[in-house]
């Protein structure tokens, strides 16, 4: 069986579990409750943030788990309310980084910087609508 078939089966299994567990009803109720309690905020903006959150939930896999861990670190760093001179240096996984050659290290830093910028932007958007607590 090909990897694509295994992947499709895994997604289907996760989708079935979400249906059975009432995941969609819970998300719908949570979103509507949030909109009701925060009527002053833009409803469309809230719906878009929830849609992005759902996409992260649905397509979560092992690599995404690493992203979630990195996002937790970024949130912790940004919640400190202090100026951080070099946040990337605080996010480096030295177990991985220390074993790389010079070229691999440069690529790692570039990718980590892109991820940090993406996650900082996500943090700011979620913080604006108070969704950042749900990581």
PALUMVO-80336 format. One record per residue (C-alpha): x, y, z. Coordinates in steps of 0.1 Angstrom, whole numbers, padded with zeros to 4 digits, always signed. Layout:
N
XYZ;...
//
This chain:
135
+0000+0000+0000;+0014+0034-0009;+0021+0062+0016;-0007+0083+0000;-0033+0056+0007;-0020+0053+0043;-0022+0091+0047;-0057+0093+0033;-0068+0065+0056;-0053+0083+0086;-0071+0115+0077;-0104+0096+0072;-0099+0079+0106;-0093+0113+0123;-0123+0128+0105;-0145+0099+0117;-0133+0104+0152;-0140+0141+0151;-0176+0134+0140;-0182+0107+0166;-0167+0127+0195;-0188+0158+0188;-0158+0179+0179;-0177+0201+0153;-0206+0208+0177;-0181+0218+0204;-0162+0241+0181;-0195+0257+0168;-0208+0263+0203;-0174+0277+0214;-0172+0301+0185;-0208+0313+0189;-0203+0318+0226;-0171+0338+0219;-0189+0359+0194;-0218+0365+0218;-0195+0375+0246;-0173+0397+0225;-0199+0415+0203;-0177+0445+0199;-0152+0425+0179;-0155+0418+0142;-0175+0386+0137;-0159+0378+0104;-0124+0382+0119;-0133+0358+0147;-0147+0333+0122;-0115+0335+0101;-0093+0329+0132;-0115+0299+0141;-0112+0286+0106;-0074+0288+0108;-0074+0270+0141;-0096+0243+0127;-0072+0238+0098;-0043+0234+0122;-0064+0209+0143;-0074+0189+0112;-0040+0187+0096;-0021+0181+0128;+0007+0155+0124;+0041+0147+0139;+0058+0177+0122;+0029+0199+0134;+0035+0187+0169;+0070+0202+0166;+0054+0234+0153;+0031+0235+0183;+0060+0231+0207;+0078+0259+0189;+0046+0281+0191;+0044+0275+0228;+0081+0287+0231;+0073+0318+0210;+0043+0326+0231;+0063+0322+0263;+0090+0345+0248;+0065+0371+0237;+0045+0370+0270;+0076+0380+0289;+0070+0417+0280;+0107+0423+0278;+0128+0432+0248;+0146+0402+0234;+0177+0410+0215;+0178+0377+0196;+0147+0356+0200;+0159+0331+0174;+0189+0321+0195;+0164+0312+0223;+0144+0290+0200;+0173+0269+0185;+0171+0232+0192;+0207+0226+0201;+0204+0188+0200;+0197+0192+0163;+0217+0224+0155;+0250+0213+0171;+0253+0182+0149;+0249+0202+0116;+0275+0215+0092;+0278+0252+0084;+0254+0251+0054;+0228+0231+0072;+0230+0255+0102;+0224+0285+0078;+0194+0267+0063;+0181+0258+0098;+0184+0295+0110;+0166+0308+0078;+0137+0283+0083;+0135+0290+0120;+0134+0327+0114;+0106+0323+0089;+0087+0301+0114;+0093+0326+0142;+0079+0354+0120;+0049+0333+0111;+0042+0323+0147;+0047+0359+0160;+0021+0371+0135;-0002+0343+0146;+0003+0352+0182;-0005+0388+0176;-0037+0380+0157;-0048+0355+0183;-0039+0378+0212;-0060+0406+0196;-0091+0384+0198;-0081+0366+0230;-0078+0332+0213;-0042+0328+0223;-0051+0310+0255;-0063+0280+0235;-0030+0267+0222;
//
